[in-house]
Each structure stands twice: as C-alpha cells, then as structure tokens.
Amino acid sequence: MTLTTHVIAAPWVWFWPQAVPDANTIAATRVAAGALPDLGAGQWWSFLLMTLLVWGLLPRLLLVARCRWRMHRALAQLDFQAPRHRAVWRQLNIIERGEVATEPADGALVLDVGGHGVSVPPCVVFCCGGCGSIRSAPPR
C-alpha cells in the first residue's frame, strides 16, 4: 500500500511532501476484521485533495484546453464565403433564393441579401405620411 500511495503522489511530492502519507499513517488507518481503525484518518485530507486535483481535475482541464485550441484552429482554416458554405447556411435558415453565383464578382465579397423575384404591383401606392394605410392608384 505504501508503494501505491507513493506512485500516486509522485507528481506533487516535490512541492508538498506532507501530502504523501507515510508507512505509519497507512498502518494506523488500516481496518482489520472486527476492529475499528485509529481516528488518525484526518492526516489523509491533503493526499486525497491532491489526488483529486492532479488525477481528476487537471487531466480534464488539459483536455478542454486542447479541444478548444483544436476547434479554434480548425475554424480559422475554413473559408465561410465558399458557395458550399453559403448553401449550407441557406438550408439551415430555410432561405430560398434564386440562382447563386458560383464565385464572387471581381474578387469582391458578395452577400446574397434576398429580394429575388419580389415586385410591387404598379397599382399599389404606400402612404408615407405615417398613416399606415395602403391606397390603390390607377395604373399609368
């Protein structure tokens, strides 16, 4: 048991040697059949705390940091202005558009903002005076 605790405590033994239980502490807290252990178990708190931090929390934090770094690196390499990405965006947002250009004109960024096929009948005039009503006008 002493060897096991020393192997588990190897990462922090150099900066907190008191957090490694010695052979006397291990023997004092050993439970025998039918006997109650000595109440010196309070000496184990530092070992248990460091075990949870080093072997439980630290690997998870390192894994989260690595995954976030890989995600940011992968997203930075994508070109979201490619036609296939714009098509996926339209499908996700359920936007129906007319024909989409396969490449930007003159190397400029082209944004499709809609309005394809929208027309106002010539006989309808909107009141701009704030009344909010629609009046019909004779066609010209």
C-alpha positions as semicolon CSV with decimal commas, in nm:
position;residue;x (nm);y (nm);z (nm)
1;M;0,000;0,000;0,000
2;T;0,290;0,237;0,071
3;L;0,430;0,187;-0,276
4;T;0,088;0,258;-0,431
5;T;0,045;0,584;-0,240
6;H;0,396;0,697;-0,335
7;V;0,331;0,624;-0,703
8;I;0,002;0,816;-0,692
9;A;0,169;1,106;-0,507
10;A;0,471;1,128;-0,741
11;P;0,350;1,444;-0,926
12;W;0,331;1,660;-0,610
13;V;0,586;1,505;-0,376
14;W;0,849;1,766;-0,475
15;F;0,641;2,071;-0,372
16;W;0,417;1,929;-0,095
17;P;0,586;1,628;0,068
18;Q;0,347;1,645;0,366
19;A;0,065;1,538;0,130
20;V;0,220;1,192;0,097
21;P;0,115;0,953;0,376
22;D;0,399;0,763;0,537
23;A;0,401;0,398;0,641
24;N;0,291;0,481;0,998
25;T;-0,017;0,672;0,875
26;I;-0,110;0,387;0,643
27;A;-0,071;0,128;0,918
28;A;-0,267;0,340;1,168
29;T;-0,565;0,374;0,939
30;R;-0,576;0,014;0,821
31;V;-0,905;-0,161;0,904
32;A;-0,872;-0,510;1,046
33;A;-1,156;-0,759;1,058
34;G;-1,380;-0,669;1,350
35;A;-1,160;-0,384;1,476
36;L;-1,211;-0,010;1,444
37;P;-0,931;0,191;1,287
38;D;-0,743;0,464;1,470
39;L;-0,903;0,805;1,417
40;G;-0,586;0,942;1,259
41;A;-0,764;0,947;0,923
42;G;-0,752;1,330;0,927
43;Q;-0,395;1,302;0,802
44;W;-0,522;1,177;0,467
45;W;-0,702;1,500;0,363
46;S;-0,401;1,651;0,185
47;F;-0,333;1,328;-0,005
48;L;-0,697;1,294;-0,109
49;L;-0,718;1,662;-0,213
50;M;-0,406;1,643;-0,427
51;T;-0,520;1,312;-0,578
52;L;-0,849;1,470;-0,687
53;L;-0,677;1,779;-0,825
54;V;-0,389;1,607;-1,006
55;W;-0,557;1,290;-1,129
56;G;-0,918;1,412;-1,156
57;L;-0,937;1,782;-1,241
58;L;-0,605;1,854;-1,416
59;P;-0,647;1,597;-1,699
60;R;-0,997;1,730;-1,773
61;L;-0,878;2,091;-1,782
62;L;-0,593;1,998;-2,015
63;L;-0,832;1,808;-2,241
64;V;-1,078;2,100;-2,256
65;A;-0,795;2,343;-2,336
66;R;-0,662;2,117;-2,613
67;C;-1,008;2,068;-2,764
68;R;-1,079;2,442;-2,762
69;W;-0,742;2,512;-2,926
70;R;-0,806;2,250;-3,196
71;M;-1,159;2,384;-3,257
72;H;-1,036;2,743;-3,298
73;R;-0,756;2,627;-3,526
74;A;-0,996;2,425;-3,743
75;L;-1,250;2,710;-3,767
76;A;-0,977;2,958;-3,859
77;Q;-0,885;2,746;-4,161
78;L;-1,237;2,745;-4,308
79;D;-1,350;2,991;-4,572
80;F;-1,715;3,057;-4,494
81;Q;-1,767;3,254;-4,817
82;A;-1,736;2,946;-5,036
83;P;-2,051;2,857;-5,232
84;R;-2,095;2,529;-5,046
85;H;-2,091;2,710;-4,711
86;R;-2,344;2,968;-4,829
87;A;-2,568;2,683;-4,949
88;V;-2,550;2,512;-4,609
89;W;-2,630;2,845;-4,439
90;R;-2,938;2,890;-4,656
91;Q;-3,052;2,534;-4,581
92;L;-3,008;2,583;-4,208
93;N;-3,205;2,907;-4,214
94;I;-3,464;2,775;-4,462
95;I;-3,397;3,054;-4,709
96;E;-3,499;3,002;-5,068
97;R;-3,311;3,211;-5,318
98;G;-3,275;3,237;-5,688
99;E;-2,960;3,133;-5,869
100;V;-2,644;3,191;-5,665
101;A;-2,321;3,298;-5,827
102;T;-2,050;3,033;-5,807
103;E;-1,776;3,286;-5,734
104;P;-1,761;3,649;-5,623
105;A;-1,758;3,909;-5,899
106;D;-1,416;4,073;-5,942
107;G;-1,288;3,906;-5,626
108;A;-1,522;4,116;-5,411
109;L;-1,725;3,977;-5,126
110;V;-2,080;3,909;-5,246
111;L;-2,358;3,879;-4,993
112;D;-2,694;3,747;-5,105
113;V;-2,945;3,954;-4,907
114;G;-3,258;3,832;-5,080
115;G;-3,523;4,022;-5,269
116;H;-3,505;3,800;-5,574
117;G;-3,838;3,793;-5,751
118;V;-4,004;4,050;-5,522
119;S;-4,210;4,309;-5,704
120;V;-4,479;4,558;-5,608
121;P;-4,786;4,577;-5,833
122;P;-4,793;4,916;-6,010
123;C;-5,141;4,994;-5,882
124;V;-5,048;4,994;-5,513
125;V;-4,904;5,306;-5,351
126;F;-4,799;5,313;-4,986
127;C;-4,884;5,613;-4,775
128;C;-4,559;5,752;-4,634
129;G;-4,722;6,009;-4,409
130;G;-4,739;5,771;-4,113
131;C;-5,099;5,669;-4,164
132;G;-5,007;5,305;-4,229
133;S;-5,278;5,254;-4,490
134;I;-5,249;5,127;-4,843
135;R;-5,429;5,315;-5,118
136;S;-5,492;5,200;-5,467
137;A;-5,378;5,416;-5,751
138;P;-5,482;5,381;-6,112
139;P;-5,221;5,214;-6,334
140;R;-5,034;5,455;-6,559
